[in-house]
Amino acid sequence: MATAEFKTLKRSALAADAVANADAAIAAWTQVLAVEPDDLDAHKRLADLYIKGRRKFEAEPHLRAQIGAGQNDLKARKRLAAILEGQGDTVAAEDVWQDLLAHYPDDSGAHERLADLLMKQKRLQDARPHLLLAAEARGDDLRAWKRWARCVHKTAYSKPEQAAALDAWRRVLAIAPGDLDAHKARAVLLWRRLTSRR
């Protein structure tokens, strides 16, 4: 049950929000957490205020509190993953993206962001299925299909992989029959297949 002090602090925090005084709002919501550390409203507001105030790294504990409270909060997970990436903590960022996709497996943007993270680490094989899911979710989005095809192409060292890359570029051409990138890539792959012994 909320105490009178807690209610007063929360009213003060809401009042600070209402006049758009970010510093006062941060101070007020911080006081709310000092009395009630698990208050989700305070964690959400502080995360918002820190991110809007370009102090995003200070938002991390508040985003973690939202997620840790069992909130299947898509926005909090995306924000946390982006912050961790910005800090260079790729392992933790990947964990958050994977956790997000466990809760929201159809989120094409999350698949694409995870693929970006994996490709930065040169983990193209791991990125491929995420790029494919993102492309499939976006229908005839040429950019999404070309990203997937390029990723498949870059891992096409053996004949079976080259066949997969040819199929990938064929899907691009089904959307844009005159796409020069796709025609050039297929020509390179066909030549590689003719001259390769593997």
Buried (B, 14 or more C-beta within 10 A) or exposed (E): EEEEEBEBBBEBBBEBBEEEEBEBBBEBBBBBBEBBEEBBEBBBBBBBBBBEBEEBEBBBBBBBBBBEEEBEBBEBBBBBBBBBBEEEBBEBBBEBBEBBBEEBEEBBBBBBBBBBBBBEEEEBEBBBBBBBBBBBBBEEBBEBBBBBBBBBBBBBEEEEBBEBBBEBBEBBBEBBEEBEBBBEBBEBBEEBBEEEEE
